[in-house]
């Protein structure tokens, strides 16, 4: 006779379910899920139910000594460090090192041999991989890593063609090569400049590469020598663009630079004593000699030559010989006696058209001058932000700073075209002049004050116009 469902059948199912739960451990993330399953199964008696976090369970299993890899001698295996990984795969691990900002973290990196080996491998990969060259450029542009990067670049070959780089990557690479200046750097910059001269839409890139080429080659003669053969492959229109760019980059900015500017600069270090003072004086003497090589008229100023002699006797003797040769070649040029002053320059009065044109520009020049002056505050804000952030935030800050500099370069260029410049700098101690300064206290002209916001002027000499008076406070 067939047994009706209900009695012993239900008991048999219950026993089977009880055995199932007695031998099985259930893992649930939430108690709600556990209750829902119990309601569906209709089970009232459970021997063991464990609620665990699956992530913790997985982590515990990964740390299980039984499953951990061990060498043959039984010692615990050591995980490879970041620098070891950088040595093996420098391109993949470069960004992690570039995020470091504190000296405490950068110091051990520089002293580790794996870092130098990784840079050497990165430099060898840069011959065919633009991404490797870009990563190496980032190291070269960081002052902390620049020396190590320069050593790696010097021992490796040249980089791949500029045309294989993106526009921004080409800028970055050119900036790095201008600072590193390897033997193959000039040809690379020339190729980048020539490629940018082929299209009118690449005017900004053309200006950038021309300026970097002039800096890397030591001046306009070196840049012209570098492009002497390369530019012949361009069409006449491209050649015209390249020549104009070199001319514009080499054209000196308008100003009234006189020998006293170098003298005031050098006098600040002439009183320094000790070993550091001697080295500093020698470097300043070399700087003044380089200035005299660019502007031979400085040789005719006795104060300038005398200051160089005070800083470095050998360099001063060389300048005096050059001054004598210059005077002998042009009898009309005589070095002034010590204490003598050159005759005052006679200002050339502007014509009516110039006056009207300048009047229409006055409001725009004032706004441009204020923007030029406030750029320093923006830069200081980025510096303060960089000093308190690290990691990904520091990387984002750097990119924001680079983006702002990319935009503000056009403000600098416009100010340069209009001969607008900022006088002095915030915190500098100057003599009070009501024409240039705003002071909310009582002070007589000539009293020393401290600059809060610098003045902005246009032009130089007798043609100079004050666009924005600076704010000063009593010293």
C-alpha positions as semicolon CSV with decimal commas, in nm:
position;residue;x (nm);y (nm);z (nm)
1;X;0,000;0,000;0,000
2;X;0,137;0,340;-0,099
3;X;0,215;0,570;0,186
4;X;0,048;0,907;0,177
5;X;0,276;1,203;0,163
6;X;0,328;1,378;0,482
7;X;0,429;1,151;0,769
8;X;0,748;0,949;0,717
9;X;0,823;1,118;0,379
10;X;0,850;1,456;0,539
11;X;1,065;1,311;0,818
12;X;1,301;1,153;0,562
13;X;1,343;1,488;0,379
14;X;1,405;1,663;0,707
15;X;1,677;1,411;0,799
16;X;1,846;1,460;0,461
17;X;1,840;1,837;0,500
18;X;1,974;1,806;0,854
19;X;2,267;1,596;0,736
20;X;2,337;1,845;0,457
21;X;2,360;2,137;0,696
22;X;2,548;1,934;0,951
23;X;2,827;1,857;0,708
24;X;2,839;2,185;0,516
25;X;2,960;2,529;0,623
26;X;2,770;2,816;0,464
27;X;2,939;3,150;0,392
28;X;2,722;3,457;0,386
29;X;2,816;3,823;0,360
30;X;2,502;3,952;0,534
31;X;2,265;3,813;0,796
32;X;1,966;3,911;0,579
33;X;2,082;3,674;0,309
34;X;2,123;3,401;0,566
35;X;1,764;3,446;0,696
36;X;1,622;3,449;0,344
37;X;1,789;3,118;0,258
38;X;1,667;2,961;0,580
39;X;1,310;3,067;0,510
40;X;1,325;2,919;0,161
41;X;1,466;2,589;0,284
42;X;1,226;2,570;0,580
43;X;1,506;2,431;0,800
44;X;1,469;2,483;1,175
45;X;1,769;2,294;1,302
46;X;2,116;2,388;1,176
47;X;2,426;2,251;1,334
48;X;2,674;2,514;1,217
49;X;2,635;2,832;1,013
50;X;2,930;3,067;0,988
51;X;2,898;3,425;0,868
52;X;3,228;3,548;0,739
53;X;3,375;3,824;0,531
54;X;3,495;3,664;0,210
55;X;3,766;3,926;0,164
56;X;3,917;3,849;0,503
57;X;3,899;3,479;0,428
58;X;4,082;3,525;0,099
59;X;4,344;3,742;0,265
60;X;4,398;3,486;0,538
61;X;4,442;3,211;0,280
62;X;4,695;3,419;0,090
63;X;4,898;3,450;0,411
64;X;4,874;3,083;0,489
65;X;5,229;2,958;0,562
66;X;5,145;2,627;0,404
67;X;5,074;2,787;0,066
68;X;5,348;3,054;0,079
69;X;5,634;3,007;-0,162
70;X;5,967;2,919;-0,003
71;X;6,310;2,868;-0,152
72;X;6,479;2,529;-0,138
73;X;6,669;2,615;0,182
74;X;6,342;2,682;0,369
75;X;6,387;3,056;0,419
76;X;6,100;3,296;0,352
77;X;6,086;3,436;-0,002
78;X;6,136;3,815;-0,024
79;X;5,906;4,021;-0,243
80;X;6,096;4,232;-0,503
81;X;6,127;4,604;-0,416
82;X;6,010;4,892;-0,635
83;X;6,367;4,969;-0,743
84;X;6,427;4,608;-0,841
85;X;6,112;4,624;-1,050
86;X;6,231;4,958;-1,195
87;X;6,558;4,793;-1,295
88;X;6,367;4,521;-1,484
89;X;6,084;4,733;-1,626
90;X;6,188;5,100;-1,597
91;X;5,917;5,235;-1,826
92;X;5,639;5,072;-1,625
93;X;5,779;5,174;-1,284
94;X;5,909;5,524;-1,367
95;X;5,593;5,709;-1,272
96;X;5,595;5,568;-0,918
97;X;5,944;5,711;-0,858
98;X;5,858;6,043;-1,022
99;X;5,574;6,088;-0,773
100;X;5,823;6,108;-0,485
101;X;5,867;6,458;-0,347
102;X;6,032;6,445;-0,005
103;X;6,411;6,428;0,034
104;X;6,374;6,142;0,282
105;X;6,222;5,924;0,009
106;X;6,434;6,044;-0,284
107;X;6,772;6,005;-0,106
108;X;6,762;5,623;-0,080
109;X;6,652;5,601;-0,443
110;X;6,952;5,799;-0,569
111;X;7,197;5,590;-0,365
112;X;7,059;5,260;-0,492
113;X;7,245;5,094;-0,779
114;X;6,920;4,955;-0,918
115;X;6,802;5,309;-0,992
116;X;7,110;5,385;-1,205
117;X;7,071;5,052;-1,384
118;X;6,706;5,126;-1,454
119;X;6,789;5,468;-1,597
120;X;7,056;5,313;-1,819
121;X;6,804;5,061;-1,953
122;X;6,550;5,341;-2,002
123;X;6,808;5,541;-2,200
124;X;6,880;5,244;-2,426
125;X;6,508;5,188;-2,486
126;X;6,467;5,555;-2,579
127;X;6,648;5,488;-2,907
128;X;6,334;5,317;-3,038
129;X;6,053;5,397;-2,793
130;X;5,929;5,758;-2,760
131;X;5,759;5,672;-2,430
132;X;6,097;5,576;-2,281
133;X;6,246;5,907;-2,400
134;X;5,955;6,097;-2,243
135;X;6,000;5,917;-1,909
136;X;6,373;5,991;-1,918
137;X;6,297;6,356;-1,997
138;X;6,080;6,380;-1,687
139;X;6,370;6,255;-1,477
140;X;6,605;6,505;-1,644
141;X;6,371;6,797;-1,573
142;X;6,348;6,710;-1,203
143;X;6,647;6,875;-1,025
144;X;6,677;6,580;-0,785
145;X;6,718;6,325;-1,066
146;X;6,881;6,541;-1,337
147;X;7,242;6,439;-1,263
148;X;7,162;6,068;-1,274
149;X;6,955;6,114;-1,590
150;X;7,236;6,310;-1,758
151;X;7,482;6,028;-1,687
152;X;7,244;5,773;-1,842
153;X;7,182;5,985;-2,152
154;X;7,554;6,053;-2,204
155;X;7,634;5,682;-2,228
156;X;7,342;5,592;-2,457
157;X;7,267;5,671;-2,817
158;X;7,028;5,922;-2,969
159;X;6,650;5,914;-2,945
160;X;6,404;5,814;-3,210
161;X;6,279;6,067;-3,467
162;X;6,084;6,369;-3,331
163;X;5,799;6,293;-3,570
164;X;5,719;5,980;-3,365
165;X;5,650;6,191;-3,055
166;X;5,323;6,362;-2,975
167;X;5,322;6,743;-2,973
168;X;5,345;6,779;-2,593
169;X;5,595;6,494;-2,568
170;X;5,815;6,668;-2,825
171;X;5,813;6,981;-2,610
172;X;5,909;6,782;-2,306
173;X;6,190;6,603;-2,489
174;X;6,325;6,929;-2,636
175;X;6,323;7,093;-2,295
176;X;6,520;6,801;-2,150
177;X;6,773;6,796;-2,435
178;X;6,834;7,169;-2,396
179;X;6,939;7,103;-2,037
180;X;7,123;6,775;-2,090
181;X;7,292;6,882;-2,418
182;X;7,422;6,545;-2,540
183;X;7,627;6,531;-2,860
184;X;7,325;6,416;-3,063
185;X;7,088;6,669;-2,904
186;X;7,133;6,949;-3,159
187;X;7,047;6,732;-3,463
188;X;6,732;6,613;-3,284
189;X;6,626;6,971;-3,210
190;X;6,699;7,072;-3,568
191;X;6,474;6,793;-3,700
192;X;6,197;6,901;-3,464
193;X;6,233;7,265;-3,574
194;X;6,240;7,181;-3,944
195;X;5,930;6,961;-3,909
196;X;5,745;7,239;-3,729
197;X;5,843;7,489;-4,002
198;X;5,657;7,293;-4,269
199;X;5,313;7,401;-4,146
200;X;5,183;7,743;-4,049
201;X;4,963;7,584;-3,781
202;X;5,275;7,481;-3,587
203;X;5,383;7,837;-3,505
204;X;5,387;7,778;-3,128
205;X;5,594;7,461;-3,164
206;X;5,826;7,635;-3,405
207;X;5,889;7,916;-3,159
208;X;5,952;7,668;-2,878
209;X;6,199;7,454;-3,073
210;X;6,385;7,757;-3,209
211;X;6,435;7,898;-2,860
212;X;6,554;7,560;-2,726
213;X;6,793;7,522;-3,019
214;X;6,944;7,865;-2,956
215;X;6,987;7,788;-2,587
216;X;7,136;7,443;-2,649
217;X;7,377;7,567;-2,917
218;X;7,498;7,863;-2,714
219;X;7,347;8,139;-2,928
220;X;7,235;8,235;-3,275
221;X;7,566;8,144;-3,452
222;X;7,553;7,790;-3,316
223;X;7,187;7,751;-3,409
224;X;7,247;7,875;-3,764
225;X;7,541;7,639;-3,801
226;X;7,323;7,348;-3,682
227;X;7,046;7,414;-3,935
228;X;7,278;7,511;-4,223
229;X;7,219;7,188;-4,415
230;X;6,890;7,066;-4,271
231;X;6,678;7,362;-4,383
232;X;6,765;7,311;-4,751
233;X;6,507;7,032;-4,771
234;X;6,225;7,274;-4,690
235;X;6,014;7,458;-4,941
236;X;6,080;7,835;-4,969
237;X;5,781;7,911;-4,747
238;X;5,908;7,675;-4,478
239;X;6,259;7,823;-4,501
240;X;6,112;8,170;-4,458
241;X;5,922;8,063;-4,145
242;X;6,233;7,902;-3,995
243;X;6,457;8,202;-4,062
244;X;6,204;8,447;-3,918
245;X;6,168;8,231;-3,609
246;X;6,542;8,222;-3,547
247;X;6,562;8,595;-3,596
248;X;6,274;8,666;-3,355
249;X;6,413;8,435;-3,087
250;X;6,759;8,589;-3,112
251;X;6,637;8,949;-3,115
252;X;6,726;9,113;-2,782
253;X;6,445;9,245;-2,568
254;X;6,411;9,625;-2,557
255;X;6,566;9,775;-2,248
256;X;6,833;10,002;-2,110
257;X;7,078;9,734;-1,992
258;X;7,397;9,914;-1,897
259;X;7,714;9,795;-1,724
260;X;7,579;9,910;-1,386
261;X;7,327;9,624;-1,399
262;X;7,611;9,371;-1,397
263;X;7,799;9,572;-1,137
264;X;7,504;9,582;-0,897
265;X;7,454;9,210;-0,945
266;X;7,817;9,122;-0,880
267;X;7,863;9,353;-0,581
268;X;7,619;9,142;-0,381
269;X;7,870;8,855;-0,377
270;X;8,198;9,047;-0,367
271;X;8,193;9,062;0,014
272;X;8,140;8,687;0,066
273;X;8,445;8,516;0,221
274;X;8,563;8,161;0,266
275;X;8,574;7,869;0,024
276;X;8,215;7,920;-0,090
277;X;8,284;8,289;-0,147
278;X;8,587;8,216;-0,367
279;X;8,393;7,970;-0,580
280;X;8,100;8,210;-0,605
281;X;8,324;8,498;-0,715
282;X;8,485;8,283;-0,980
283;X;8,147;8,183;-1,123
284;X;8,030;8,546;-1,129
285;X;8,352;8,645;-1,308
286;X;8,282;8,380;-1,572
287;X;7,929;8,512;-1,610
288;X;8,056;8,867;-1,664
289;X;8,311;8,744;-1,917
290;X;8,034;8,567;-2,106
291;X;7,834;8,892;-2,104
292;X;8,135;9,079;-2,243
293;X;8,168;8,821;-2,521
294;X;7,807;8,887;-2,623
295;X;7,829;9,266;-2,584
296;X;8,178;9,396;-2,666
297;X;8,081;9,743;-2,552
298;X;8,113;9,627;-2,190
299;X;8,489;9,605;-2,241
300;X;8,503;9,982;-2,266
301;X;8,359;10,035;-1,919
302;X;8,638;10,060;-1,662
303;X;8,413;9,982;-1,367
304;X;8,295;9,662;-1,534
305;X;8,647;9,545;-1,614
306;X;8,768;9,650;-1,269
307;X;8,497;9,446;-1,099
308;X;8,591;9,138;-1,301
309;X;8,953;9,191;-1,201
310;X;8,852;9,208;-0,834
311;X;8,661;8,884;-0,860
312;X;8,919;8,698;-1,073
313;X;9,254;8,857;-1,156
314;X;9,323;8,629;-1,455
315;X;8,983;8,692;-1,609
316;X;9,023;9,067;-1,555
317;X;9,363;9,065;-1,731
318;X;9,208;8,886;-2,030
319;X;8,930;9,144;-2,051
320;X;9,181;9,431;-2,042
321;X;9,370;9,277;-2,333
322;X;9,048;9,243;-2,530
323;X;8,956;9,604;-2,446
324;X;9,293;9,726;-2,574
325;X;9,250;9,536;-2,900
326;X;8,900;9,675;-2,942
327;X;9,018;10,031;-2,885
328;X;9,312;9,981;-3,123
329;X;9,080;9,855;-3,397
330;X;8,847;10,155;-3,356
331;X;9,049;10,462;-3,251
332;X;8,732;10,656;-3,178
333;X;8,646;10,415;-2,898
334;X;8,835;10,494;-2,580
335;X;8,766;10,329;-2,247
336;X;8,654;10,598;-2,000
337;X;8,881;10,677;-1,708
338;X;8,797;10,533;-1,371
339;X;8,508;10,735;-1,233
340;X;8,424;10,886;-1,569
341;X;8,065;10,892;-1,686
342;X;7,945;10,848;-2,042
343;X;7,766;11,144;-2,197
344;X;7,393;11,151;-2,131
345;X;7,174;11,010;-2,405
346;X;6,942;11,254;-2,579
347;X;6,585;11,123;-2,589
348;X;6,415;11,113;-2,927
349;X;6,071;11,279;-2,900
350;X;5,787;11,058;-3,037
351;X;5,582;11,178;-3,332
352;X;5,205;11,238;-3,319
353;X;5,116;10,901;-3,474
354;X;5,315;10,720;-3,208
355;X;5,145;10,919;-2,930
356;X;4,796;10,836;-3,063
357;X;4,883;10,469;-3,106
358;X;5,018;10,440;-2,754
359;X;4,711;10,614;-2,613
360;X;4,482;10,349;-2,764
361;X;4,694;10,078;-2,604
362;X;4,706;10,230;-2,255
363;X;4,412;10,039;-2,101
364;X;4,519;9,709;-2,254
365;X;4,878;9,764;-2,140
366;X;4,766;9,830;-1,784
367;X;4,560;9,509;-1,776
368;X;4,848;9,316;-1,928
369;X;5,088;9,463;-1,673
370;X;4,864;9,362;-1,382
371;X;4,843;9,007;-1,519
372;X;5,220;8,995;-1,553
373;X;5,265;9,113;-1,196
374;X;5,014;8,868;-1,047
375;X;5,174;8,570;-1,216
376;X;5,422;8,557;-0,930
377;X;5,141;8,508;-0,679
378;X;5,006;8,217;-0,882
379;X;5,349;8,056;-0,896
380;X;5,397;8,093;-0,520
381;X;5,056;7,934;-0,462
382;X;5,159;7,630;-0,665
383;X;5,486;7,607;-0,474
384;X;5,304;7,607;-0,140
385;X;5,064;7,344;-0,266
386;X;5,347;7,122;-0,394
387;X;5,516;7,134;-0,055
388;X;5,218;6,985;0,130
389;X;5,093;6,717;-0,110
390;X;5,242;6,388;-0,222
391;X;5,163;6,098;-0,450
392;X;4,878;6,135;-0,696
393;X;4,781;6,479;-0,561
394;X;5,135;6,605;-0,626
395;X;5,119;6,469;-0,981
396;X;4,787;6,647;-1,042
397;X;4,931;6,969;-0,899
398;X;5,230;6,948;-1,131
399;X;5,006;6,897;-1,434
400;X;4,791;7,194;-1,332
401;X;5,101;7,409;-1,290
402;X;5,233;7,304;-1,633
403;X;4,895;7,383;-1,790
404;X;4,888;7,729;-1,633
405;X;5,246;7,797;-1,748
406;X;5,147;7,692;-2,100
407;X;4,869;7,952;-2,099
408;X;5,067;8,224;-1,924
409;X;5,352;8,204;-2,173
410;X;5,134;8,405;-2,410
411;X;5,094;8,673;-2,143
412;X;5,474;8,692;-2,119
413;X;5,508;8,707;-2,495
414;X;5,250;8,984;-2,527
415;X;5,421;9,180;-2,249
416;X;5,755;9,133;-2,424
417;X;5,614;9,264;-2,751
418;X;5,482;9,572;-2,571
419;X;5,807;9,623;-2,371
420;X;5,617;9,578;-2,043
421;X;5,813;9,460;-1,741
422;X;5,786;9,436;-1,364
423;X;6,027;9,640;-1,152
424;X;6,169;9,478;-0,837
425;X;5,998;9,189;-0,660
426;X;5,783;9,136;-0,352
427;X;5,984;9,172;-0,031
428;X;6,267;9,367;-0,194
429;X;6,407;9,676;-0,016
430;X;6,402;9,986;-0,240
431;X;6,408;10,363;-0,213
432;X;6,067;10,529;-0,205
433;X;5,967;10,714;-0,521
434;X;5,613;10,862;-0,535
435;X;5,614;10,823;-0,912
436;X;5,654;10,446;-0,885
437;X;5,514;10,362;-0,541
438;X;5,198;10,390;-0,332
439;X;5,261;10,427;0,043
440;X;4,988;10,470;0,305
441;X;5,236;10,605;0,564
442;X;5,452;10,914;0,577
443;X;5,790;10,886;0,405
444;X;6,019;11,117;0,213
445;X;6,147;11,034;-0,135
446;X;6,464;10,830;-0,096
447;X;6,362;10,659;0,230
448;X;6,393;10,282;0,221
449;X;6,069;10,088;0,194
450;X;5,977;9,725;0,132
451;X;5,788;9,617;-0,181
452;X;5,448;9,455;-0,126
453;X;5,343;9,458;-0,493
454;X;5,598;9,563;-0,756
455;X;5,554;9,843;-1,007
456;X;5,487;9,778;-1,376
457;X;5,636;9,997;-1,649
458;X;5,647;10,010;-2,027
459;X;5,955;10,110;-2,224
460;X;6,288;10,224;-2,086
461;X;6,498;10,533;-2,033
462;X;6,334;10,861;-2,115
463;X;6,051;10,674;-2,291
464;X;5,953;10,476;-1,981
465;X;5,589;10,500;-1,866
466;X;5,455;10,379;-1,531
467;X;5,152;10,159;-1,599
468;X;5,080;10,040;-1,245
469;X;5,231;10,193;-0,933
470;X;5,360;9,939;-0,685
471;X;5,247;9,907;-0,326
472;X;5,515;9,949;-0,057
473;X;5,536;9,963;0,321
474;X;5,781;10,116;0,565
475;X;6,090;9,907;0,617
